[in-house]
Amino acid sequence: MPSAQQVESYIVKVGTAAISANVILSQAKTLEEVDREIKDNNIKGIIFEPTLDYGQEQYIDVLNKLIPELATTPNGSRVKSARYPSLSALIQTNFYSFPGVYKFRVKIHRFRVF
């Protein structure tokens, strides 16, 4: 039987396909590469696992470095980033709460975030 985390991952993949979202599977290995991916692809939203190890850090730490506005953005609010003007939603899987980030489990019920 799959774990709740695996089920959530499957739902994300099927859901993004169902709404015809452009999905980019990140191959970035450094902070600079993540920065370039967001800018070059005019990304509007990122769905991520916050505790995913990303080198010496977790992915949420990488996003906090790239988007300092997250520290002052309330949970579940749209992101307003000077560096990434097209980016409006960060959606995280898992149970944790982080400033400026929607919880996937909550947003799946309301659906429109971009």
QUINORDA-V328192 format. One record per pair of residues at least 4 apart in sequence whose ideal C-beta (glycine too) atoms are under 7 Angstrom apart, sorted by the first residue. I is the first residue (numbers start at 0). GAP is how many residues later the second one is. D is the distance in whole Angstrom. If there is no record, write none. Layout:
[[I	GAP	D] [I	GAP	D]]
//
This chain:
[[1	4	4] [1	5	5] [3	4	6] [4	4	7] [4	88	7] [4	89	7] [5	4	7] [6	4	6] [7	4	7] [7	85	5] [7	96	6] [8	4	7] [8	84	7] [9	4	6] [10	4	6] [10	97	7] [11	4	6] [11	35	5] [11	81	7] [11	92	7] [12	4	7] [13	4	6] [14	4	7] [15	5	4] [15	7	5] [23	13	7] [23	17	6] [25	11	6] [27	5	4] [27	6	4] [27	9	5] [28	4	6] [30	4	6] [30	31	6] [30	34	6] [30	35	7] [31	4	6] [32	4	6] [33	4	7] [33	28	6] [33	32	6] [34	4	6] [34	31	6] [35	4	6] [36	4	6] [37	5	5] [37	46	5] [37	49	6] [38	45	7] [41	44	5] [42	43	7] [42	44	6] [43	42	6] [43	43	6] [43	44	6] [43	45	7] [43	70	5] [44	43	7] [44	44	4] [44	46	6] [44	68	7] [44	69	5] [45	44	5] [46	44	5] [46	57	7] [47	4	7] [47	11	5] [47	44	6] [48	10	7] [48	44	5] [48	45	6] [49	8	6] [49	9	6] [49	10	4] [49	42	5] [49	44	6] [49	46	6] [49	48	6] [50	7	5] [50	43	6] [51	6	6] [51	7	5] [52	5	6] [53	4	6] [53	5	5] [53	8	5] [56	4	4] [56	5	6] [58	4	7] [59	4	6] [59	38	6] [60	4	7] [61	4	6] [62	4	6] [62	7	7] [62	27	7] [63	6	6] [63	7	7] [65	17	7] [66	12	6] [66	14	5] [66	16	7] [66	17	7] [68	4	6] [68	10	7] [68	11	6] [68	12	5] [68	31	7] [69	9	7] [69	29	5] [69	30	4] [70	28	6] [72	4	5] [72	6	6] [72	26	6] [72	27	3] [73	25	7] [74	22	5] [74	24	6] [74	26	7] [75	26	5] [75	30	7] [76	23	6] [77	10	5] [77	11	6] [78	8	6] [78	9	6] [78	10	7] [78	11	6] [78	21	5] [80	4	7] [80	6	5] [87	26	6] [88	13	6] [88	24	4] [88	25	6] [89	10	6] [89	11	5] [89	12	7] [90	11	5] [90	13	5] [90	16	6] [90	22	7] [91	6	7] [91	9	5] [91	11	6] [91	12	6] [92	11	5] [96	6	7] [101	4	7] [101	5	5] [101	11	6] [102	4	7] [103	4	6] [106	4	7] [106	6	5]]
//
